[in-house]
Amino acid sequence: MTLRGRLDVFAVEDTAAQLCWPSLPAPELRIRVGDRLVDLEVADPAAPGGVVVDGLPPSTDLEVEISAPGKRPARVASFRTLAPPPGRLLARIATISDMHLGEPGFGVFPRIDDPRTGRDRYPYRSTTAAIREAAAWGADTLVVKGDITWSGRPGQWALAAEALTASPMPVLAVLGNHDVVPKATDGRMSLARAGIEVDTEPTAHDLAGVRLVLAHTADYGHRKGHLPAHDRHRIVELAAASDLPALVAMHHYPDRFPFPSRYPVGIVLEDGDPFLRELAVRKPDCLVTCGHTHRHRRYWRRDVDIVEVGSTKDYPGVWAGYAVHEGGIRQVVRRILDPEVMAWTQRTARSVMGLWGPWAAGRRSWRCFSKTWG
């Protein structure tokens, strides 16, 4: 069978996988993943879509076959499920970032605009769909890693408060550079009235099996990350003060050079390097999760494990889940499968002369992995 487009194994977990496609060759298809069968009926095979296949065996090499009525099955992909971290599953945490509520369009060459407004525009729809899908995954806490709004205007904060208060999970949040641009209003008051507290000082929250440390890296009027000495010391103190492993959530990523080396600009080396050195020594059982870049990466700086997770509202359009076990943590990044959201995010893959799609998605091993503490 010839697939129009490409079926992609976008996300893998220990017992599940998310399969996505830009289009399908027929409206009725059967997908086989190992011993699991999924019968698909799609209204529009030319539209992008996806499906989650669960009940898979952990730590197992699997093949994906697809077939249409009257056609022989064709092997289209293969993958290996993750090994679960040691011990019992204790908690599930979801993160979203870079929602840019109020943004009217995305990208360059081509720029893709949305003439709709308010709740009908893609940032709001992406945010609320991500929250619904993360809740269905089983998340019991939602962490928002900044760039909640596009430019910090009152109407954008009102949309943010409405979207986030619809979450069935408790919400914890930090700000991003888009939230503190010049002339932005202080949206923390709008969120506080909705029951969502946002602190510009580092804070810690003990969840089952992990200490969540929120690090505020946004500096009013600036794009780059801000991590002065008293803040970085406080973040490390909060992480080290508990016997629990630490998950540090912040907006900006730490740059590896003494000058801005990537766009958008992160935390410069003179701030980020001392922070990572101290964190590695005092809290080796740690994972740092960032937003800001709208793409996916995983790397180590000064022996600290760091991940960047993409945006809800442009390709691939995602949320991240962290399954906390007694002996480790597992990250999964899933595409938002709401049909209207997926139709939009698939369009944005064409931006930057078609380079944005592969650049933003990164490698699956950067998006989905298991990490053992100790």
PESUL-V634729 format. One record per run of one state. SS is the DSSP state (H for helix, E for strand, C for the rest). FROM is the first residue (numbers start at 1). LEN is the number of residues. If there is no record, write none. Layout:
SS_FROM_LEN ; SS_FROM_LEN
//
This chain:
C_1_6 ; E_7_6 ; C_13_3 ; E_16_6 ; C_22_6 ; E_28_6 ; C_34_2 ; E_36_6 ; C_42_7 ; E_49_6 ; C_55_6 ; E_61_7 ; C_68_6 ; E_74_7 ; C_81_8 ; E_89_8 ; C_97_4 ; E_101_1 ; C_102_3 ; E_105_2 ; C_107_5 ; E_112_2 ; C_114_4 ; H_118_3 ; C_121_1 ; H_122_16 ; C_138_3 ; E_141_5 ; C_146_3 ; E_149_1 ; C_150_4 ; H_154_12 ; C_166_4 ; E_170_5 ; C_175_2 ; H_177_4 ; C_181_7 ; H_188_6 ; C_194_9 ; E_203_5 ; C_208_2 ; E_210_6 ; C_216_9 ; E_225_1 ; C_226_3 ; H_229_12 ; C_241_5 ; E_246_5 ; C_251_3 ; E_254_1 ; C_255_12 ; E_267_1 ; C_268_1 ; H_269_14 ; C_283_3 ; E_286_5 ; C_291_6 ; E_297_5 ; C_302_2 ; E_304_5 ; C_309_9 ; E_318_8 ; C_326_2 ; E_328_8 ; C_336_3 ; H_339_10 ; C_349_7 ; H_356_6 ; C_362_2 ; H_364_4 ; C_368_1 ; E_369_4 ; C_373_2
//
